[in-house]
Amino acid sequence: MVPREPTVWASLPDWMSFSTIQWIEACPRYWALMSSDYPDIWSKHGYPVPLIQSTLIGKVIHRLVEIILKEFQISGCTSFDDSSSIDVMRKLGGFSRIIEKITDDVLIEYSNNPRSVGKLNVVKKILMDRKSDIRENTRILLSRIFEGKQIATKCFSSVSQGSTLALRNGVFSEVLLVNEEIKWKGVADFIKLTQDECEIRDFKTGKPKQKHIEQLKIYSFLWLYDKQKNPSARPASKLTISYIDADIDVPPLSVSEANVYKDQLIERTRQAKIKITDCPPEANIEEENCCHCFVRHLCTNYWESGLQKIGKKEKPDNSLIDIAVKIVGVHGSRSYDAVTIASTNIPQNTPIILRVTEKFNFIRGTCLRLLNMRINRVDADESNGQLIVNSSKISEIYLMPNS
């Protein structure tokens, strides 16, 4: 693919969500690049996201928790220590079968993704190799929900995204919460309603971050003001972030705090929309933003000045780097002589040997933007001391515009 910025940039969002405002506040250009359309690449909205192992595992665990929790509640099963849990899991086909089915469903979502071409089978094998970890982490998350007792009387619902029904006492998964007044929305992983308690729980398979607390508070705010799902305006009494290692309790918002929070969200929304009014919006070049950016290969600011700004630290062998190069000759069947155009820590016009895993037949003068490549100084003696840059399992190679 050729990394071109969109000819028509995304318009201002009608609705705001936690992820949207996080994107805009971190880097307005990132939001705009991710949210614009690319009809020359694919027919779906936005830019295609890459296959990321940790993200896929998180999706599988989320869906696995939902499926098992639903069956446990329907069967009146209280935990994995309950004798009926064996029958429930046998009915579902066992952990391995469920994980395989969910994995297939998740990967189908990437079947038309141009960034996943040729990678789906490899990624599926990786996920299958992690089945035992996925199973154990799911058991941990579920055990904390049950805490050794039944949490609702055979009442479970996976609320459809378009549902407008009020929620009664029970356990609910993937609940779309909406505040019509300020045009905010979000999907809560888990809501438990009893006579005495209203808990909103969010599952996280990564490391704890401050933004997870903010996300959960936004969900509790949306729940309070969702006139359809929560017409009685019942506030959440318990907020929980459920990590693999531990649960973290977050203080719930009181009604008075929620009113203040609403004003803050209104102002943040106003400021965020100002930031994305320009076409293109500003690019906030910072290492924390750029290293996690899914569309940095499209960002002209990143390649023209950003790499030099964030790449002043010396990186050890086998560390991942982004680099733009110009091919100056063929070195072997899958290797090329090249010079650097821009890089995180290699000076411009440095001669290198570029090694790739596929046969591309690049010709002299071809310019490339390369993501997640590896520096190889160990084999430098083989190339008379010349620096070697290898592709990795997660490398992406793009032809530069007009190349």
C-alpha positions in Angstrom: 0.0 0.0 0.0 1.0 3.6 -0.5 0.6 5.7 2.7 -1.4 8.7 1.6 -3.2 11.1 3.9 -7.0 11.4 3.1 -8.2 13.8 0.4 -11.3 14.4 2.5 -10.7 14.6 6.2 -13.2 13.4 8.8 -15.9 15.7 9.9 -16.5 16.6 13.5 -18.0 13.7 15.5 -21.7 13.9 16.3 -21.2 11.8 19.4 -18.3 11.7 21.9 -17.0 8.7 23.7 -14.1 8.0 26.1 -11.9 6.6 23.3 -12.7 9.4 20.9 -11.8 12.2 23.4 -8.6 10.3 24.4 -7.5 10.2 20.8 -8.2 13.8 20.1 -6.6 15.1 23.3 -3.5 13.0 22.8 -3.1 13.8 19.1 -5.8 15.5 16.9 -4.0 14.3 13.7 -4.2 10.7 15.0 -8.0 10.9 15.5 -8.4 12.5 12.0 -6.3 9.9 10.2 -8.1 7.0 12.0 -11.6 8.5 11.4 -11.3 9.5 7.7 -12.4 7.2 4.9 -10.0 5.5 2.4 -12.1 4.1 -0.5 -8.9 3.2 -2.4 -7.9 0.8 0.4 -11.2 -0.7 1.5 -15.0 0.0 1.8 -15.2 0.3 5.6 -15.2 3.5 7.6 -11.9 4.7 9.1 -8.3 3.4 8.5 -7.8 -0.4 9.1 -6.1 -1.2 12.3 -3.2 -3.7 12.5 -3.4 -7.1 14.1 -2.1 -6.8 17.7 -1.8 -9.9 19.7 -2.6 -8.3 23.1 -5.7 -6.6 21.7 -6.9 -9.9 20.2 -6.4 -11.8 23.4 -8.3 -9.1 25.3 -11.2 -9.4 22.9 -11.3 -13.2 23.2 -11.3 -13.0 27.0 -14.0 -10.4 27.1 -16.3 -12.6 24.9 -15.4 -15.7 26.8 -16.4 -14.1 30.1 -19.7 -13.0 28.7 -20.6 -16.4 27.3 -19.7 -18.4 30.4 -21.3 -15.9 32.7 -24.5 -16.1 30.7 -24.6 -19.9 30.9 -23.7 -20.0 34.6 -26.6 -17.6 35.4 -29.1 -19.4 33.3 -28.1 -22.7 35.0 -28.1 -21.2 38.5 -24.4 -22.1 38.8 -22.6 -20.1 41.5 -18.9 -20.6 40.6 -16.4 -23.0 39.1 -16.5 -24.7 42.5 -20.2 -25.5 42.0 -20.7 -29.1 41.0 -23.0 -28.0 38.1 -20.2 -26.0 36.5 -18.9 -29.2 34.9 -22.2 -29.7 33.2 -22.3 -26.1 32.0 -18.9 -26.2 30.5 -19.6 -29.6 28.9 -22.7 -28.1 27.3 -20.6 -25.2 25.9 -18.0 -27.7 24.6 -15.3 -27.0 27.1 -12.9 -24.1 27.3 -10.8 -25.1 24.3 -13.8 -25.3 22.0 -15.2 -22.0 23.1 -11.9 -20.3 22.7 -11.4 -21.7 19.2 -14.9 -20.5 18.2 -14.5 -17.0 19.7 -11.0 -16.7 18.0 -12.5 -17.6 14.6 -15.3 -15.0 15.2 -12.8 -12.3 16.2 -10.5 -13.0 13.2 -13.4 -12.9 10.8 -13.6 -9.2 11.6 -10.1 -8.8 10.1 -10.8 -10.9 7.0 -11.2 -7.9 4.7 -8.5 -5.8 6.5 -5.6 -5.0 4.1 -3.2 -4.9 7.0 -4.0 -8.5 8.0 -3.4 -10.1 4.5 -1.4 -13.3 4.9 -1.3 -13.0 8.7 -4.5 -14.5 10.0 -3.4 -18.1 10.1 -0.2 -17.1 11.9 -2.1 -15.0 14.4 -4.6 -17.8 15.0 -1.8 -20.2 15.8 -0.3 -17.7 18.3 -3.7 -17.4 20.0 -4.2 -21.2 20.1 -0.8 -21.5 21.7 -2.1 -19.1 24.4 -5.3 -21.0 25.1 -4.2 -22.1 28.6 -3.4 -18.5 29.6 -6.7 -17.3 28.2 -8.6 -20.0 30.1 -6.8 -19.3 33.4 -7.3 -15.5 33.1 -10.9 -15.9 32.3 -11.4 -18.2 35.4 -9.7 -15.5 37.5 -12.0 -12.7 36.3 -15.1 -14.8 36.7 -14.2 -16.0 40.2 -14.1 -12.4 41.3 -17.5 -11.7 39.9 -19.1 -14.7 41.7 -17.1 -14.5 44.9 -18.4 -17.9 45.8 -22.1 -17.0 45.6 -24.8 -16.6 43.1 -25.1 -13.0 42.1 -28.5 -12.9 40.5 -31.5 -15.3 40.2 -31.1 -16.8 36.7 -31.2 -13.4 35.1 -28.7 -12.5 32.5 -28.8 -10.3 29.4 -26.4 -9.4 26.7 -28.1 -6.1 26.0 -28.3 -5.4 22.3 -26.6 -2.2 21.2 -29.9 -0.7 20.0 -31.9 -1.7 23.0 -33.9 1.0 24.8 -35.4 -1.1 27.5 -34.9 -0.1 31.2 -32.6 -2.5 33.1 -34.1 -4.4 36.0 -32.3 -6.4 38.7 -29.9 -8.8 37.1 -26.6 -9.1 35.4 -26.0 -7.4 32.0 -23.1 -7.5 29.6 -21.9 -5.0 26.9 -24.4 -2.3 27.9 -24.6 0.7 25.6 -25.0 3.8 27.8 -26.2 7.1 26.2 -26.5 10.7 27.4 -28.7 12.4 24.8 -28.2 15.8 26.3 -24.5 16.2 25.8 -24.2 13.5 23.1 -21.9 11.1 24.9 -22.0 7.3 24.8 -20.0 4.3 26.0 -20.3 0.5 26.4 -20.0 -0.9 29.9 -18.5 -4.4 30.1 -20.7 -5.5 33.0 -23.5 -4.1 35.1 -25.0 -5.9 38.1 -28.2 -4.7 39.6 -29.6 -6.0 42.9 -32.0 -4.6 45.4 -29.1 -3.1 47.4 -26.3 -2.6 44.9 -25.6 -1.2 41.4 -22.1 -2.2 40.2 -20.4 -1.3 37.0 -17.3 -3.4 36.2 -14.8 -3.0 33.5 -12.4 -5.8 32.5 -8.8 -5.0 31.6 -6.2 -7.6 30.4 -3.3 -5.1 30.3 -1.5 -3.1 33.0 -3.3 -0.6 35.2 -3.4 2.9 33.9 -4.9 6.1 35.3 -7.1 6.5 32.2 -9.0 3.3 33.2 -10.3 5.0 36.3 -11.5 8.0 34.2 -13.2 5.6 31.8 -15.1 3.9 34.5 -16.2 7.2 36.0 -17.5 8.2 32.6 -19.5 5.0 32.4 -21.0 5.7 35.9 -21.9 9.2 34.7 -23.5 7.9 31.5 -25.5 5.3 33.5 -26.8 8.0 35.9 -28.1 10.1 33.0 -29.3 7.4 30.6 -33.0 8.0 30.7 -33.9 4.8 28.9 -31.7 2.2 30.6 -31.9 3.9 34.0 -35.1 6.0 34.1 -35.1 6.2 37.9 -31.6 7.8 37.7 -30.2 5.3 40.2 -26.5 6.1 40.8 -23.9 3.4 40.7 -22.9 2.3 44.2 -19.8 0.3 43.2 -17.2 0.8 40.4 -14.7 -2.0 39.8 -11.8 -2.3 37.4 -11.1 -6.0 37.1 -7.5 -6.7 36.1 -6.0 -10.2 35.9 -3.9 -9.6 39.1 -6.4 -7.8 41.2 -9.7 -5.8 41.4 -9.4 -2.1 41.9 -12.3 -0.2 43.5 -13.0 3.2 42.1 -15.1 5.7 44.2 -18.5 6.1 42.5 -19.7 9.5 41.5 -22.4 11.1 43.7 -25.3 12.9 42.1 -23.7 16.3 42.9 -20.3 15.1 41.6 -21.9 13.9 38.4 -23.4 17.3 37.8 -20.0 18.9 38.0 -18.6 16.1 35.9 -21.2 16.8 33.2 -20.0 20.4 32.9 -16.4 19.2 32.7 -17.3 16.8 29.8 -19.1 19.6 28.0 -16.1 21.8 28.1 -13.7 19.0 27.2 -15.9 18.2 24.2 -15.9 21.8 23.1 -12.1 22.1 23.4 -11.6 18.7 21.6 -13.8 19.8 18.6 -11.8 23.0 18.3 -8.6 20.9 18.0 -9.9 18.9 15.0 -11.5 21.8 13.1 -8.4 22.4 10.9 -7.7 20.1 7.9 -5.4 18.5 8.7 -5.5 18.9 12.5 -2.3 19.4 14.5 0.1 16.4 15.0 1.3 16.2 18.5 4.7 14.5 18.1 5.6 12.8 21.3 7.2 9.4 21.9 4.2 8.1 23.9 1.8 9.1 21.2 3.8 8.1 18.2 5.0 4.7 19.4 1.4 3.5 19.8 0.0 5.2 16.8 -1.7 2.9 14.2 -1.4 5.5 11.4 2.0 7.0 11.9 3.0 5.8 8.4 0.5 8.3 7.0 1.6 11.2 9.1 3.9 13.5 7.1 4.9 15.4 10.3 6.1 12.2 11.8 8.4 11.3 8.9 9.6 14.9 8.1 10.5 15.9 11.6 9.0 13.6 14.2 11.5 10.7 13.9 14.4 13.0 14.7 12.6 14.6 17.6 11.7 11.4 19.4 14.7 9.2 18.3 17.6 10.7 20.2 18.1 7.7 22.5 20.5 5.0 21.4 18.6 1.7 20.9 20.0 -1.7 21.6 20.2 -4.5 19.0 16.9 -6.1 18.1 14.9 -3.1 19.3 12.1 -2.0 17.0 12.5 1.1 14.9 10.7 3.0 12.2 12.8 4.0 9.2 12.4 5.5 5.7 14.9 4.3 3.1 15.8 4.6 -0.5 16.8 1.5 -2.4 20.1 1.9 -4.2 20.8 -1.6 -5.2 19.9 -5.3 -4.9 22.0 -7.2 -2.3 20.4 -10.6 -2.5 17.1 -12.4 -3.2 15.5 -10.7 -0.1 18.0 -8.1 0.7 18.7 -4.6 -0.7 21.4 -1.9 -0.4 19.7 1.2 0.8 20.3 4.6 2.4 18.3 6.1 5.2 16.0 9.0 4.6 14.7 9.3 8.1 14.9 7.1 11.2 14.5 7.2 15.0 18.2 6.8 15.7 20.1 6.2 12.4 21.6 9.4 10.7 20.2 10.4 7.4 22.1 9.1 4.3 23.5 6.2 6.3 24.2 3.1 4.0 22.4 0.0 5.3 21.5 -3.5 4.2 17.8 -4.0 4.3 16.6 -7.6 4.8 13.0 -8.6 4.3 11.1 -11.9 4.7 9.2 -11.6 1.5 10.3 -11.2 -2.1 9.2 -7.7 -3.3 11.5 -7.0 -6.3 12.1 -3.4 -5.3 14.0 -1.5 -8.0 16.7 1.2 -7.6 15.2 4.5 -6.5 12.2 3.0 -4.7 11.5 4.8 -1.4 9.9 3.0 1.6 8.4 3.7 4.9 9.1 0.7 7.2 7.5 0.2 10.6 8.7 -2.0 13.4 12.0 -3.0 11.9 15.0 -4.4 13.9 18.6 -3.1 14.0 21.1 -5.9 13.6 24.7 -5.1 14.6 25.6 -8.7 15.4 25.9 -9.7 11.8 27.7 -6.5 10.8 30.9 -8.4 10.1 29.2 -10.2 7.3 28.5 -6.9 5.6 31.9 -5.3 6.1 30.6 -3.4 9.2 27.6 -2.1 7.3 24.4 -1.7 9.5 21.7 -4.3 8.8 18.0 -3.7 9.3 15.8 -6.7 9.4 12.0 -7.0 9.2 10.3 -8.5 12.2 7.1 -10.5 12.6 5.1 -7.3 13.0 6.9 -5.2 10.4 4.9 -3.3 7.8 6.4 -2.0 4.5 4.9 0.9 2.6 5.8 2.4 -0.7 6.3 6.1 -0.3 4.0 8.4 -2.4 5.3 9.1 -5.9 7.9 6.3 -5.4 
